[in-house]
Structure formats: C-alpha cells, structure tokens
C-alpha cells in the first residue's frame, strides 16, 4: 500500500518538543551545541536561546541559520532561513556569521521544554 503525506494549509499542528543539533556550516568537525526547543519556535527564538546558552549577546545580530538549497554538491552555496520562519521538525541546523570557537557551549542543553505548555513567541526566554 502506498501512503502519501498530506499537508493542510492554514492548520496549526500542536507544537512538539525537539532537540536541535547546531554546528558551523563550513568548518566541519567543530563543536556541536545541543538545544531543546519547540517545533513552533521561530529562528529568532533559536538565536535568542543560543545566545543565552553561549553567554554571547552579540551572536543574536551576527548569526545566520543556513541550508544548502541544491545540496552539498552545489559548491558551497548557502541560503539563510528568515528569522520569522518556524523551525518545524528540523533536527540539525548549520550556522554562518561566527567562528567555530564561538560555538563552545557553557552547558550541553539550554532548557528542557515543559510538556504541558510550549512557550509563546513573546515569552521565549531561556531559564
């Protein structure tokens, strides 16, 4: 039996807790930062959480979450996610705009999301 995935436009699915693995896009083999987040977080909220995790407020302005639109065989062409775009079910993120040494985490995990209520956009402070 062949199953197809159906996407419903305009329907918000309930947010789920996810674990993000954040690495530098170009400098492979560097540190990896693990971050607990929600599928309804926007990339701006992930920037805030990462800046808090690393204790580097300047990262909020400098960092860009990127992807290879044509795959890694495209010769290193990267495109950036928009800050207001939702993270969704992604589990791996690549960053540009900072050095690999800037990704040295203070701790492995920033916060554990509460199962009962995901954070709202306006109150995504990491504790």
N, C-alpha and C positions, 0 to 999 in steps of 0.2 A: 504494500500500500504506500502510495506516495503522499507525503504531507507537505503542505505549503505554510509558510509563515504569513500571517495576516497582520498588517499594520493599520490601526484605526487612527484616523486623523482627528485631532481635537479631543481625544480621550486621554486623560492623565492616568497612568498606571500608578498604583501605590508605590512610594519610594522604598527601596531596599538598601540595606547596609552593604557596602562593598569595600574591598581592600585595594588600594591603588599602589602600584609599584612605580616610582618616579625615578628616571635615570636621565643622564645627559644624552642628547640626541647624537652628537658626533663623537665625543670622547668615550668610546666603549670601555668597559672594564672598570669604570669609576664606581663611586658609592651609589647605593640604591636606598631611597627613602621610602619606607612603607607608611601609608596614611590610611586611616579608616575614614570613610566618607559615606555619602548617600547618593543614590542614582539621580536625585533631583537637584543636587548641588550644581551650581554654575562654575565655570572655570575661574571666575573671580573669587569665589569662595574657597576653591582649592588653593589659589595663590595665597589667600589670607592664612589658611591653615598651614601651608608650607612655610610661609614667612615666620609664623609663630613657632613652628616646630624647630626651625633652624636658628631662631633668635636674630633674624636679619630682616629688618623692616624695609630696606632698600630693594629687596627681591620682588616685592609687590609691583614695583614700577618696571623693573628690568626683565623679568622672566616672561617667556612665551612658551606655551604648551604647543607642540608641533606634531605633525604627522607627515608621512610620505604619500602624497595623493596618487602617485603612479608606482608605488612600491619602492623598495630599496635599490632596485636596478635602474632607477631614473637618474642616477648620477648625483645624488645628494640634494635633490630639490625638495625643500621642506615648505609646508604651508602651516600657518598658525590657526588654532582654534580661536574663535571670538570669545571674549570674556563673558558674554551673556548667554553663551551656548551651554546646554546641560551636559554633564559628564556622561550620563546614561550608564550603560553596563560595561563601560571600558574598564579594564583592569591594569593596563600598562600605559603610562604617559611618558613622553620624551620632552625635555626642556632645552631651550636655547636662551641666550642672553646673559648667562652666568658661566663661571668657570666650574669645572668638576669639583674643585676644592670647596666651592660654596655649598655643595650638597652634603657636607659632613653633618649628619644628624646629631642632635643632642640626645634624643631617645629614638627607639625604633618605631614606636607607634604614638601618634599625637593624641588621639581621643578614641574612646570606644563609643559608638553611637548607641543611644538608648533605644531599645526595641519598641517601646511604646509610642514614642513621638519623634519623628525626624525634625531636625532644626529647620526653621523657616528661613527664607532668603535674607530677611533683615536682621536675624539674630544668629548668624553663623560664627560666633566666637568660639574659639577652641579653648577648652579648660584644661 
